[in-house]
């Protein structure tokens, strides 16, 4: 009883002051207010009197609680105000950046079209070449033998395209095949190349064994179907591709060889071969002129870099290919949010995303765009975190919406499917790929951190 009386006396005590008002604790989710950006929000907030107000005498705990402002219990209005401020700041910055990228690319493309065909005395462009500083810095960072370029800096410089002279070594660095430490690179190359040919000696002779002959036969059938034919039909190239794919399949029994993996060999092989040939278009180069030891090194480097790529997307090629099934479903949900008209049009004509997008995911768009565009696309994929597995989804969404006019003009299932499986990209170049990547970048920043935004 005494204790009950003490508690009653405690709540009946007269307090001269009410505890102070809320002071917001700012963190990653609640940036501080900027008076310039949020002036209107601040004006709407009623001013709190600065002179102390004597609290009314309270006799119950409920009255005490209602009159007390606790620093840990922010009101709903204050939470809403902070959320509005954070949302306004983040979306403004993100959307402004993405639109600026798109606008710059569009202006460059329009200027390129207005220049017309080159004459005997071409007029110099008023706009400097895109990103010369980045190209020069990338060449310097990668080529200098005494310093190593930090990984993040290398990725940032490579995002907008890698200069051809340093693309081979840059791809090896970005894929994680070569170490950042310059002094360790020669020894690493020598060790990995030797390791690959140890695999060849151990496993390749088993290609005609009963347990492996079906795998080898499928590889042997698929390689002549690859593009560019001028390169892949050369006997030495065919033999190299067969070895790479067979060794990879033997060493990865969880998936084995799956059609589509063969198309992922070509970009690496072409990029690494360009170091050792004078042909401007490597896809038509005569490989018989390249020394055997050089071709062996190119083969080993291609195998290891392709393996690094496939390590990140191997669920695309395991039983039932669940990775591709999931990505096609995510693509459908994303397109339904960003361009409902195109989505409804495909639904109306009973075109299923799996009928055209399966190949986009399985072959990473290598069958949809020319090889030169694939190489440029992979510059950015290797510069992006999870570029081949995650960023590729947004590239596919941007790629589909890029053809919205042509899609909406088709009124027949068969014609729609033929269009989507044979999109007119034969004349595409770096500018077209840059615009596609810029739009994909915008979509990623809009949806990547908020996956529920593209779910109905």
C-alpha positions as CSV (number, residue, x, y, z in Angstrom):
1,X,0.0,0.0,0.0
2,X,2.8,2.3,0.8
3,X,4.3,1.8,-2.6
4,X,0.9,2.6,-4.3
5,X,0.7,5.8,-2.4
6,X,4.2,6.7,-3.4
7,X,3.4,6.2,-7.1
8,X,0.3,8.4,-6.8
9,X,2.3,11.1,-5.1
10,X,4.9,10.9,-7.9
11,X,2.5,11.6,-10.7
12,X,0.9,14.4,-8.8
13,X,4.1,16.3,-8.4
14,X,4.1,19.7,-10.1
15,X,6.6,20.1,-12.9
16,X,7.6,23.6,-13.9
17,X,8.8,22.6,-17.4
18,X,7.8,20.2,-20.1
19,X,10.7,18.2,-21.7
20,X,12.1,19.7,-24.9
21,X,10.7,19.3,-28.4
22,X,11.8,16.7,-30.9
23,X,15.3,17.1,-32.4
24,X,15.5,14.8,-35.5
25,X,18.4,12.5,-35.8
26,X,19.5,12.5,-39.4
27,X,20.9,9.3,-41.0
28,X,21.0,7.6,-44.4
29,X,17.2,7.5,-44.7
30,X,16.6,11.1,-43.5
31,X,19.0,13.7,-45.0
32,X,19.1,17.1,-43.4
33,X,16.7,19.8,-44.6
34,X,18.0,22.2,-47.3
35,X,16.2,25.5,-46.9
36,X,16.6,26.2,-50.6
37,X,15.1,22.9,-51.7
38,X,12.4,22.6,-49.0
39,X,11.5,26.2,-48.2
40,X,7.9,25.6,-48.9
41,X,7.8,22.6,-46.6
42,X,9.4,24.6,-43.8
43,X,7.0,27.5,-44.2
44,X,4.1,25.2,-43.7
45,X,5.4,24.1,-40.3
46,X,3.9,26.2,-37.4
47,X,6.4,28.0,-35.2
48,X,7.0,26.8,-31.7
49,X,7.0,29.6,-29.1
50,X,10.5,30.1,-27.7
51,X,9.4,31.3,-24.2
52,X,8.9,28.5,-21.7
53,X,5.3,27.7,-20.9
54,X,4.4,26.5,-17.5
55,X,2.9,23.1,-17.7
56,X,-0.5,22.4,-16.4
57,X,-0.8,20.4,-13.2
58,X,-1.4,16.8,-14.1
59,X,-2.9,14.2,-11.9
60,X,-2.8,11.0,-14.1
61,X,-0.2,9.2,-16.2
62,X,-2.3,9.6,-19.3
63,X,-2.4,13.4,-18.9
64,X,1.3,13.4,-18.2
65,X,2.0,11.3,-21.4
66,X,-0.1,13.5,-23.6
67,X,1.6,16.7,-22.4
68,X,5.1,15.3,-22.8
69,X,7.1,15.4,-26.0
70,X,9.4,12.4,-26.1
71,X,12.5,12.5,-28.3
72,X,12.0,8.9,-29.3
73,X,8.4,9.2,-30.4
74,X,8.3,11.3,-33.5
75,X,4.8,12.2,-34.6
76,X,3.3,11.0,-37.9
77,X,3.5,14.5,-39.3
78,X,7.2,14.7,-38.6
79,X,7.8,11.3,-40.2
80,X,5.8,12.3,-43.2
81,X,7.7,15.6,-43.5
82,X,11.1,13.8,-43.4
83,X,9.9,11.2,-46.0
84,X,8.7,14.0,-48.3
85,X,12.1,15.7,-48.0
86,X,14.1,12.6,-48.7
87,X,11.9,11.5,-51.6
88,X,12.1,15.0,-53.2
89,X,15.8,15.2,-52.9
90,X,16.6,11.6,-54.1
91,X,14.2,11.5,-57.0
92,X,15.3,15.0,-58.2
93,X,18.9,14.1,-58.3
94,X,18.4,10.7,-59.9
95,X,16.0,11.8,-62.6
96,X,18.0,14.9,-63.4
97,X,21.2,12.8,-63.9
98,X,19.4,10.2,-66.0
99,X,17.7,12.7,-68.2
100,X,21.0,14.6,-68.7
101,X,22.6,11.4,-70.0
102,X,19.8,10.8,-72.4
103,X,19.8,14.4,-73.6
104,X,23.5,14.5,-74.2
105,X,23.3,11.3,-76.2
106,X,20.3,12.5,-78.2
107,X,22.1,15.8,-79.1
108,X,25.2,13.9,-80.3
109,X,23.1,11.6,-82.4
110,X,21.1,14.5,-84.0
111,X,24.3,16.4,-84.7
112,X,25.8,13.3,-86.3
113,X,22.7,13.0,-88.6
114,X,22.7,16.6,-89.6
115,X,26.3,16.4,-90.7
116,X,25.3,14.1,-93.6
117,X,27.7,12.0,-95.7
118,X,31.4,13.0,-95.5
119,X,32.6,15.2,-98.3
120,X,36.1,15.8,-99.6
121,X,36.7,18.5,-97.0
122,X,34.7,17.6,-93.9
123,X,33.8,20.4,-91.6
124,X,35.0,20.0,-88.0
125,X,32.3,19.4,-85.5
126,X,31.4,22.1,-83.0
127,X,31.2,19.5,-80.3
128,X,34.3,17.7,-79.1
129,X,34.5,13.9,-79.4
130,X,32.6,12.2,-76.7
131,X,34.6,11.6,-73.6
132,X,38.2,12.1,-74.9
133,X,39.4,12.6,-71.3
134,X,38.1,9.3,-70.2
135,X,39.6,7.5,-73.1
136,X,43.1,9.0,-72.5
137,X,42.9,8.4,-68.7
138,X,41.8,4.8,-69.3
139,X,44.6,4.2,-71.7
140,X,47.1,5.7,-69.3
141,X,45.7,3.8,-66.3
142,X,45.8,0.4,-67.9
143,X,48.9,0.8,-70.0
144,X,51.3,2.2,-67.5
145,X,53.4,-0.6,-66.1
146,X,54.3,0.9,-62.8
147,X,50.9,1.6,-61.3
148,X,47.7,-0.3,-60.9
149,X,44.4,1.4,-61.6
150,X,41.9,1.0,-58.7
151,X,39.0,-1.3,-59.6
152,X,36.3,1.3,-59.0
153,X,38.0,3.9,-61.1
154,X,38.6,1.4,-63.9
155,X,34.9,0.5,-63.9
156,X,33.8,4.1,-63.9
157,X,36.1,5.0,-66.9
158,X,35.0,1.8,-68.8
159,X,31.3,2.3,-68.4
160,X,31.0,4.6,-71.5
161,X,33.1,2.3,-73.7
162,X,36.7,1.1,-73.7
163,X,39.3,2.2,-76.4
164,X,40.2,-0.6,-78.7
165,X,43.9,-0.6,-77.9
166,X,43.4,-1.4,-74.2
167,X,40.1,-3.4,-74.4
168,X,41.8,-6.8,-74.1
169,X,43.7,-6.1,-70.9
170,X,40.8,-4.1,-69.5
171,X,38.3,-7.0,-70.0
172,X,40.8,-9.3,-68.3
173,X,41.0,-6.9,-65.3
174,X,37.2,-6.2,-65.1
175,X,36.4,-9.9,-65.3
176,X,38.7,-10.7,-62.4
177,X,41.0,-12.9,-64.5
178,X,44.0,-10.7,-64.0
179,X,45.0,-9.2,-60.6
180,X,45.2,-5.5,-60.1
181,X,48.8,-5.7,-59.1
182,X,50.8,-5.1,-62.3
183,X,53.8,-7.2,-61.1
184,X,51.7,-10.3,-60.6
185,X,50.0,-10.3,-64.1
186,X,52.7,-12.1,-66.2
187,X,53.0,-14.9,-63.6
188,X,49.2,-15.2,-63.4
189,X,48.8,-15.4,-67.1
190,X,51.4,-18.0,-67.5
191,X,50.0,-20.1,-64.6
192,X,46.4,-19.9,-65.9
193,X,47.3,-20.7,-69.5
194,X,49.3,-23.7,-68.3
195,X,46.4,-24.9,-66.2
196,X,44.0,-24.7,-69.1
197,X,46.1,-26.8,-71.3
198,X,46.5,-29.3,-68.5
199,X,42.7,-29.7,-68.6
200,X,42.8,-30.1,-72.4
201,X,45.4,-32.9,-72.1
202,X,43.4,-34.6,-69.3
203,X,39.8,-34.3,-70.6
204,X,39.7,-33.6,-74.3
205,X,40.5,-37.1,-75.5
206,X,37.4,-38.3,-73.7
207,X,35.1,-36.4,-76.0
208,X,34.3,-39.6,-78.0
209,X,33.7,-41.7,-74.9
210,X,30.1,-42.9,-74.5
211,X,29.5,-40.7,-71.4
212,X,30.6,-37.5,-73.2
213,X,29.9,-38.1,-76.9
214,X,26.4,-36.5,-76.8
215,X,27.9,-33.3,-75.3
216,X,30.6,-33.1,-77.9
217,X,28.2,-33.9,-80.7
218,X,25.9,-31.0,-79.7
219,X,28.9,-28.6,-79.5
220,X,30.1,-29.8,-82.9
221,X,26.6,-29.1,-84.4
222,X,26.2,-25.7,-82.8
223,X,29.5,-24.0,-83.7
224,X,28.8,-23.8,-87.5
225,X,25.5,-22.0,-86.6
226,X,27.3,-19.2,-84.8
227,X,28.1,-15.8,-86.2
228,X,30.1,-14.3,-87.7
229,X,30.4,-17.3,-90.1
230,X,33.5,-15.9,-91.7
231,X,35.3,-16.4,-88.4
232,X,33.7,-19.4,-86.8
233,X,33.8,-21.6,-90.0
234,X,37.6,-21.4,-90.1
235,X,38.9,-24.9,-89.1
236,X,41.3,-23.6,-86.5
237,X,38.6,-21.4,-84.9
238,X,36.1,-24.3,-84.9
239,X,38.7,-26.5,-83.1
240,X,39.4,-23.8,-80.5
241,X,35.7,-23.3,-79.7
242,X,35.1,-27.0,-79.4
243,X,37.9,-27.4,-76.9
244,X,36.8,-24.4,-74.8
245,X,33.1,-25.5,-74.7
246,X,33.9,-29.1,-74.1
247,X,36.3,-28.5,-71.2
248,X,33.9,-26.0,-69.6
249,X,31.1,-28.6,-69.8
250,X,33.2,-31.3,-68.3
251,X,34.3,-29.1,-65.4
252,X,30.7,-27.9,-64.7
253,X,28.6,-31.0,-64.5
254,X,25.7,-29.1,-62.7
255,X,24.8,-27.6,-66.0
256,X,27.0,-29.2,-68.6
257,X,26.8,-27.7,-72.1
258,X,23.6,-25.9,-73.0
259,X,22.8,-24.2,-76.3
260,X,23.5,-20.5,-76.0
261,X,26.7,-20.8,-74.1
262,X,28.5,-21.2,-77.4
263,X,27.6,-17.6,-78.3
264,X,29.3,-16.2,-75.2
265,X,32.7,-17.4,-76.5
266,X,32.9,-15.2,-79.6
267,X,33.1,-11.7,-78.0
268,X,36.0,-12.7,-75.8
269,X,37.8,-14.5,-78.6
270,X,37.5,-11.6,-81.0
271,X,38.6,-9.0,-78.4
272,X,41.7,-10.9,-77.4
273,X,42.6,-11.8,-81.0
274,X,42.6,-8.1,-82.0
275,X,45.9,-7.6,-80.2
276,X,47.6,-9.9,-82.7
277,X,46.0,-9.1,-86.1
278,X,46.2,-6.0,-88.3
279,X,42.6,-6.5,-89.6
280,X,40.3,-3.7,-88.7
281,X,37.4,-6.1,-88.6
282,X,38.6,-9.1,-86.6
283,X,35.4,-11.0,-87.3
284,X,36.7,-11.6,-90.9
285,X,40.4,-12.0,-90.0
286,X,42.3,-14.9,-91.4
287,X,43.3,-16.8,-88.2
288,X,45.7,-19.0,-90.1
289,X,48.2,-16.1,-90.2
290,X,48.3,-15.9,-86.4
291,X,51.2,-17.8,-84.8
292,X,50.2,-21.0,-83.0
293,X,51.6,-19.9,-79.6
294,X,49.6,-16.7,-79.8
295,X,46.4,-18.6,-80.6
296,X,47.0,-20.8,-77.6
297,X,47.2,-17.9,-75.3
298,X,44.1,-16.3,-76.8
299,X,42.3,-19.7,-76.3
300,X,43.2,-20.0,-72.7
301,X,42.3,-16.3,-71.9
302,X,39.0,-16.8,-73.6
303,X,38.2,-19.9,-71.6
304,X,39.0,-18.3,-68.2
305,X,37.1,-15.0,-68.9
306,X,34.1,-16.9,-70.2
307,X,34.2,-19.1,-67.1
308,X,34.2,-15.9,-64.9
309,X,31.1,-14.6,-66.8
310,X,29.2,-17.9,-66.5
311,X,29.9,-18.2,-62.8
312,X,27.6,-15.2,-62.3
313,X,24.7,-16.6,-64.4
314,X,25.1,-20.3,-64.1
315,X,21.4,-20.7,-62.9
316,X,20.5,-19.7,-66.5
317,X,21.9,-23.0,-67.7
318,X,21.1,-25.5,-64.9
319,X,18.1,-28.0,-65.2
320,X,15.0,-26.2,-66.5
321,X,17.0,-23.0,-66.7
322,X,15.3,-21.3,-63.7
323,X,17.4,-18.1,-63.9
324,X,16.1,-17.4,-67.4
325,X,12.5,-18.2,-66.4
326,X,12.7,-15.8,-63.5
327,X,14.3,-13.0,-65.6
328,X,11.7,-13.3,-68.4
329,X,8.9,-13.0,-65.7
330,X,10.6,-9.9,-64.2
331,X,10.9,-8.4,-67.7
332,X,7.2,-8.8,-68.3
333,X,6.4,-7.1,-65.0
334,X,8.8,-4.3,-65.7
335,X,7.5,-3.6,-69.2
336,X,3.9,-3.6,-67.9
337,X,4.9,-0.7,-65.6
338,X,7.1,1.4,-67.9
339,X,5.0,1.0,-71.2
340,X,1.6,-0.4,-70.5
341,X,0.4,0.2,-74.1
342,X,3.1,-2.1,-75.5
343,X,2.4,-4.7,-72.8
344,X,-1.3,-4.7,-73.6
345,X,-0.6,-4.9,-77.3
346,X,1.4,-8.0,-76.8
347,X,-1.2,-9.5,-74.6
348,X,-4.0,-8.7,-77.0
349,X,-2.3,-10.6,-79.8
350,X,-1.3,-13.5,-77.4
351,X,2.5,-12.9,-77.8
352,X,4.2,-14.4,-74.7
353,X,7.4,-12.9,-73.5
354,X,9.0,-16.3,-73.3
355,X,8.6,-16.7,-77.1
356,X,11.1,-13.8,-77.8
357,X,12.8,-12.9,-74.6
358,X,14.1,-16.3,-73.8
359,X,16.8,-15.9,-76.4
360,X,17.6,-12.4,-75.2
361,X,18.4,-13.9,-71.8
362,X,20.0,-17.1,-73.0
363,X,22.4,-15.5,-75.5
364,X,22.7,-12.0,-73.8
365,X,21.4,-10.3,-76.9
366,X,24.3,-11.6,-79.0
367,X,21.8,-12.8,-81.6
368,X,19.9,-9.5,-81.7
369,X,22.7,-7.0,-82.4
370,X,25.9,-7.1,-84.5
371,X,29.1,-8.4,-82.9
372,X,30.6,-4.8,-82.8
373,X,27.6,-3.8,-80.7
374,X,27.8,-6.8,-78.4
375,X,31.5,-5.9,-77.7
376,X,30.5,-2.3,-76.8
377,X,27.6,-3.6,-74.7
378,X,29.9,-5.9,-72.8
379,X,32.2,-2.9,-72.0
380,X,29.4,-1.6,-69.8
381,X,28.2,-5.0,-68.5
382,X,31.7,-5.7,-67.1
383,X,31.8,-2.2,-65.6
384,X,28.4,-2.7,-63.8
385,X,28.0,-4.7,-60.6
386,X,26.2,-7.9,-61.7
387,X,26.1,-6.5,-65.2
388,X,25.3,-9.8,-67.0
389,X,22.8,-11.0,-64.5
390,X,21.1,-7.8,-63.2
391,X,21.7,-4.8,-65.4
392,X,20.9,-7.0,-68.5
393,X,17.3,-7.1,-67.4
394,X,17.0,-3.3,-67.8
395,X,18.8,-3.4,-71.1
396,X,16.3,-5.9,-72.4
397,X,13.4,-3.7,-71.2
398,X,14.9,-0.6,-72.9
399,X,15.6,-2.7,-76.0
400,X,11.9,-3.8,-76.2
401,X,10.5,-0.3,-75.7
402,X,12.9,1.0,-78.2
403,X,10.8,-0.7,-80.9
404,X,7.4,0.4,-79.5
405,X,6.4,2.2,-82.8
406,X,7.1,-0.9,-84.9
407,X,5.4,-3.2,-82.4
408,X,2.2,-1.1,-82.2
409,X,1.9,-1.0,-86.0
410,X,1.8,-4.8,-86.2
411,X,-1.7,-6.3,-85.8
412,X,-1.0,-10.0,-86.2
413,X,0.5,-12.6,-83.9
414,X,2.8,-14.0,-86.6
415,X,4.0,-10.6,-87.8
416,X,4.7,-9.5,-84.3
417,X,6.7,-12.5,-83.4
418,X,8.7,-12.3,-86.6
419,X,9.5,-8.6,-85.8
420,X,10.6,-9.4,-82.3
421,X,12.8,-12.3,-83.4
422,X,14.4,-10.3,-86.2
423,X,14.7,-6.7,-85.1
424,X,16.4,-4.4,-87.6
425,X,19.7,-3.7,-85.9
426,X,22.1,-4.6,-88.7
427,X,23.2,-1.0,-89.1
428,X,23.5,-0.2,-85.4
429,X,26.7,1.4,-84.1
430,X,28.1,2.8,-80.8
431,X,25.6,5.7,-80.7
432,X,22.6,3.3,-80.7
433,X,24.1,1.1,-78.0
434,X,25.0,4.2,-75.9
435,X,21.4,5.4,-76.1
436,X,20.1,2.0,-75.2
437,X,22.5,1.8,-72.2
438,X,21.5,5.3,-71.0
439,X,17.8,4.4,-71.0
440,X,18.6,1.1,-69.2
441,X,20.6,3.1,-66.6
442,X,17.6,5.4,-66.0
443,X,15.3,2.4,-65.6
444,X,17.7,0.7,-63.2
445,X,17.8,3.8,-60.9
446,X,14.0,4.1,-61.0
447,X,13.3,0.4,-60.2
448,X,16.4,-1.4,-59.0
449,X,16.2,-0.3,-55.4
450,X,12.4,-0.6,-55.3
451,X,11.4,-3.9,-57.0
452,X,7.8,-3.5,-55.7
453,X,7.4,-0.6,-58.1
454,X,7.1,-2.9,-61.0
455,X,4.8,-5.4,-59.3
456,X,1.0,-4.9,-59.7
